[in-house]
């Protein structure tokens, strides 16, 4: 397909080794729009960036970057624990210097993306809403907007945990994520076990035994709603079947409202049904994976996102 002259390139921030990055690049180019990847996994070891005090003064590997038509922000790879990053040897050798280096990397990459947002480039997703995406923020914003969320406690206070867990079933998981969700048992409420909270806070949440639902929203439109069938409390890596289904109108309205509240152009949100049958919001992910859902449920999230990026790239500069 011939690239349309009026289309500015779509810039992808992430790793070329990430299938989501390579597939988006391939699919956007099928729409007739050029793509350019800022490889954040190889920065700063291989990828070269330079920013001057001019807002548009940005070069990538020695070439000045023109204003992109849209940006897909996949990952900064700016932490030793980030997926795909292997910093164990550097951390073992000199953890302090390694953490400083990651901090500097993150600051420059955020400065890069922030400049484009300041120019009015459509970002999927905007840097300016980052403060809304941590779960202790987004769930409180959703609750304040009248949307259904599970009763949740984030804490390192053992007595707060005991009060929260009294007389009911509770799930617990990391504040940021990563480890699987588990049910809190009597053995977890002992002094010895709760002493682990001195190391890091934990999320405690009313246990919801019902079905898992994933909803994708793109530019104010629901582009997929999926039911995930699993016998496990945490469906990740335990999916038995994934199927599309039509959301009840009220839940669909809630999903669109939730996206507005958090300020995302593109999200994969997780909901779970409580003991009373109400679907409650667990999380709105600002960089959701989608290729696996396309493969297992027959959706076309890749196509939806690629077309949205290409459309934005062809739009006149405001």
N, C-alpha and C positions, 0 to 999 in steps of 0.2 A: 504494500500500500504506500502511495506517495505521501510524504509529509506535507501537510498544509502549510503554506508560507506564513499564515497569520498566527500559527501556533507557536508559543514559546515553549522551551523544553520543560519537562517535568523532572524535578530534582528529587532523588531518593536518598534519604539519609539512613544508612545502615550498612550491613556487610554483604558483599557480593556472594559470600558463602551461604547466606540465608536464603532458603528457597522462596520465602515470601518476597524478598527483594528482587531476586532474579526473575521470578514469574511476573511480578508487577511490571518490571522493566520490559519484558517480552510482550506482555499483553497491551501495555500502553503504546508501544511502537506498532503493534498491529492496528491501533486506532489512528495511526498516521502522525504520531507526536513523538519527537525525540525525547530520550531520557538521558540523565546523567546521574551517576551514583557517587556520592561522597562516602567513601568506604571508611566508616568509623572504627571498624575492627583493626584496620591496618594503620590508622592514624594514632600517634605521630611517627611510627617506625618507618612507614613507606609513603603513605599519602601526605602530600605537602599542602598546607593551607597558609595563606597570608592575608591579613586584614589590615587596612590602613584606617586613619581616622575619618576618611570619606565614607559615608554610609554605604555606597555602592562599590567601595574599593576592596574587592574580594578576588583572590586568585586561587585556583586549584591546580596543583602540579604545574605551576608556572603560567597557566592560562587564565586570563581575566574572565570571571563568570558574568554573563549577562543576567538580567533579572529573570528568574524562572517564572513559568506560568502557574505552577502549583508545586507543592512539596508534600511528599509522603514521608513522614517521620516514623521510621521503624524502631531504631535503637541507637543510642549514643555509644554503647559499650564502654561506659565510663566508670565502671566499678569492678574491683577484682572478682566479685561474685556474679557479674553479669553473664547471661547465657552466651556461651561461645568464647568467653575470655579465659585464657590460661595464664594466670599470674602467680601461680603457686611458687615457682622457683624464685621469682623476684621478691615475693613477699617473705619467703624464708631467708633470703639473702639480706634484705633491708626493707622491712615493712613500712617504716616511716617515709622513706624517700619514695617508695612505690605508691603509697597513698597520696602523697603530695603530687606526684606526677599524674595520677588519675584525676585529682581535683583540678589541676591546671588544664588537662584535656577537656574535662566537662565544661569548664568556664569558657574556653574558646569556642567549643561546639555550640553551646547555648548562645554565645554572642553572635555566631554565624547565623543560626536560625532566627534569633531575635531581630537581627537586622532585616531579614526578609519579611518577617511579620510586620515590622515598622514600615516597610515599603508597601504593605497591603497585599502581599502575596498570600493566596489561600493556603493554609497549612492544615494538614490532616495528621496531627491535631495541633491547635495553636499552643505556642509556648506560654501565652498569658494565662492559660487556665490550669497550669501545672499545680498550683496551690490547691485546686479543688479536687485533684484526683486521689490523694491519699485516702484510704478507706475511713479513717476517723473523721475526715472532713466531709467526704462525699455522702456518707450515710447520714450524717447530721443535717446536711443541706437538703437531702431528699426527705428526711423526716419533717424538717421545718416547712417543706413545701406540701406537706400532707400526703406524701407517697408512702406506701407500705414498706417498712424495713424491719428486720428482726431486732428484738431487744438485744443490745450489745454492750459489752464492757471491755474497754482497753485499759490494762492496768499492770502494775508490778506490786500491788498491795494485796497480800494474802487474805486479809480479813474482808476486803472488798469482794474477792473471789468467793469466799465462803458465803457471804450474804447473797450474792448474785445467784449462786447455785442451790441455795436452800429450797428443797421441795420440788425441784424440777430437773429435767434432763437438759444438759448443756454440752455444746460442742466447743472445742478450742482449736486454735490455729495461730500461725505467726501473724504479726501485725502487717508486715509487708507481703508475705506470701512465700511460697516455695515448698514448705512441708505440707503433708496431707492433713486434712481436717480429721480430728478424732473426737470421740465422745469422752467427756470428763467422767471418771469413775471415783469411787471412794478412796482408792489408793492415791489419786491425784490431789486429794485435799489434806494430806498429811503435812505436818510441819516440814519434814525433810523434802518432800516433793515440791511444795510451794516455795521453798527456799531458792529454787531455780529462778524465781522471778527477780532475784537480786542481779541476775546476769542480763536479763532482757524482759521487757513487757510482753504480754501475750493478749490475743483477742479471745474473749469468751462470749458465746452467743447462744441464745435459746436454740435448742436443737430442733431442726425442721426435718421431719422424716419423709416428706412428700417428694414429688417428681422434680427433676432438674430441667430448667428451660434456659436456652441461650437465644437471645434476640440481637440481631444486627440492625443498627440504624445508620444511615448514610445521608447526609445533607437533609435531615428532617424527614426522612422516609424510612419505614421499616422494609428492609430488603430480604430478610429471612427470619423466620421464627422456628425454632427446633426444640423437639422434646428428646431428652437424653435418658435412655433407659439403662439403669444400673442398680444393682442390689447394694452397692457400697455407699457409705455416707458421703464420701468424696468421689465423684464420678471420674475424675482424671485418671487415666490409664485403666479404668474399670468399666468403660462403656460397652454395653452389650448390643445396643442398637441406637441409632440416631435417625430421627424421622422429622419431616416437616409437618407443621400443623398450623391452623389458623388461630391467632390469638383472639380471645374475647375482646370486643370493642373497647371495653373499659380498661383492660390491661394494655391494649395497644396505645390508648391515649396516655396512660401512665408512663409507658416506655418513651414516648416522644417527649413528654414533659420532663422525665428524668434526664434525657439527653440535653435539653435546654438548660436545666438547672446546673448541670456540671459543666456545660459549655463546650461540648464535643461535636465536631462535624462527623466523626466516624467512631463507632464503638461497638464492641461485642459485650453485651451485658448478661450477667448471670442472675437468674431468679430461682427461688426454690419455694415449694409449697409447704406451709406450716400445718400443724395438726388440725386446724380449722378449715383447711383447704384454700387459704389465701396465698397467692403468689407474692413473695416479698423479694426486694432487691438485695442482692449480696454485693454486687460490684459492677461498675461500669469501667471496662478496660479501654484505655486510650490507644493501645497498639495491639489489638486482638489478633490471634492466629485465626486463619480461616481456610487454609488449603485442606486440612484434614476434614473439616466439615463439608467442603465441596465434594471431596472424594467419597465420603460415607453417606451423605444425605442427598447428593445430586443437586446441590445448590450451585449458584454461579456468583459467589461473593467476589471472586477474582475479577470477573467481568464487570460487575457493578462498580467496584472501586476503580478499575482502570478507566472505565468510561467517564466516571466523575472527574478523575484527574485530567483526562484529555479535554473534557468540556471546559474545565477551569482554565486550562492552558490556552484555549482558543478565545476566551472571553476578553473583551477590551480592558485595558488597564484603567481602573477608576481614577 
